[in-house]
Amino acid sequence: MLNDLLKNHISGIPEHAELRAQINTNRGVSIVSGNLVSNIRSESSGVSARVYKNGVWGFAAKGEYSDEAIKDVLNAARNNADFLNTHAGRGKPPLVGVQPPNNPLKRDFIDVPQSAYIDFCRQLDDYIATKYTNLASRTVMARADSMEKLLYVSDGGFSHAIMPRAYIYVILSAETADGDTVELFEVINGGEGYFSELYNNIDECYKEIDNLYEELMKKREGIFPNAGVSEVVLDAALAGMLAHEAVGHTVEADLVMAGSVASKNLGREVASEKITMIDFAHTALGEKAPLPLYVDEEGTPCEDAVLIKNGILVGYMHDRESAMHFEVKPTGNARAHKFSDEPLIRMRNTAILPGKDKLSDLIASIDNGYYLTRTQNGQADTTGEFMFGITMGYEIKNGKLGRALRDTTISGVAFEMLKTVDMISDEMVWSSSGYCGKKQLMPVSMGGPSLKCKVNIGGR
């Protein structure tokens, strides 16, 4: 836990200044076909300072946390800001002011011993090895991380927060009759919290593994889809990936200012009128968001950023500087992964909102198409062009599910594809186990319902 050494150093600074102390922890175990292949336990900690002057930032960080280190990084950040102002000062006014937050620590740090991860993974591996003897390989992984941040801002903002996450990942593979290998990957429960809190009932994990195995056996007998534009139902997991990768990055205000496709589309139709998309701060649809954030790394209280409303692009995600540029209120999207990282505009809990249709009705409405259920990776650029790998799905014939699919891809331009959405399910599914890789890693969550749309699908 971080002791408060920052408070005595933040007062009396004429410029906008941020002081942040931080500890990141990482725990990991991997067991492959019964063999322990990784056993990771690490942490990084330190302090950073950032100072704003006439449109430029001075930043400095140090990998220790002491009064001397705080003085050093604050002086270095102020000197860097002075230097940059001399050579590249933009003559901009002070940053947009915010109501200074007071966000005290709400939970303690719990350090689970490494043996707990190993023992739990070995039990799962033993279960798989005993019950499913026809697998080509099996992998069980436990991952846990946390970010504890203590922040003071010169305008009076204060926050002390910790965000722990823990997940179990299982990968199963099997050989097909034609000699190929098929594989499926699943995140078994998990979310915000500590491993000991989230994994206290191993029977729930067994059920998820059984479901994964059943799908793998269907995939082993699967077919390749016909290449081309097709009517599809994207399961909720894919809708979340679409919201984050293909749309979310285009509406981060720093990328908008750099010329993303969203820069010319504010106030315009970019999707079906059925689509509403929000980057939630800490509460989503009346419940706590998967990875709740209350104060960002600039000391701005976090608020929801409404991005698309009824098909119209209505806003972007902002830090204080971009909010000043666009003359809007900052949304609290400035985030930094480690103490040595400068804050960037990042997503938090980005989702397409559910509709009123039943998933069964989406499937029943398609005569010839596909129901795509799992994705393991995706990429997109600031034009909105995307390509996602599809690792599981089913053909749809006359409104009914048919044979399973082998691995394939989907691709398109997000704002064009979203205009084809004509049905949205009433469910809401979140995923929070991954990282976003925009310049620095960052834990994020993404979510959505199932969507019926048209998309270009790859073949064999």
Buried (B, 14 or more C-beta within 10 A) or exposed (E): EBEEBBEEBBEEBEBBBBBBBBBBBEBBBBBBBEEEEEEEBEEEBBBBBBBBBBBBBBBBBBEEBEEEBBEBBBEBBBEBBBEBBEEEBEEBEEBBEBEBBEBEBEEEBBBBEBEBBBEBBBBBBEBBEEEBEEBBEBBBBBBBBBBBBBBBBBBBBBBBBBBBBBBBBBBBBBBBEEEEEBBBBBBBBBBBBBBBEBBEEEEEBBEBBBEBBEBBBBBBEBEEBEEEEBBBBBBBBBBBBBBBBBBBBBBBBBBBBEEBBBBEBBEEBBBBEBBBBBBBBBEBEEEEBBBBBBBBBBBBBBBBBBBBBEBBBBBBBBBBBBBBBBEBBBBBBBBBBBBBBBBBBBBBBBBBBBBEBBBEBBBEBBEEBBBBBBBBBBEBBBBBBBBBBBBBBBBBEEBEBEBBBBBBBBBBBBBBBBBBBBBBBEBBBBBBBBEBEBEBBBBBBBBBBBBBBBBBBBEE
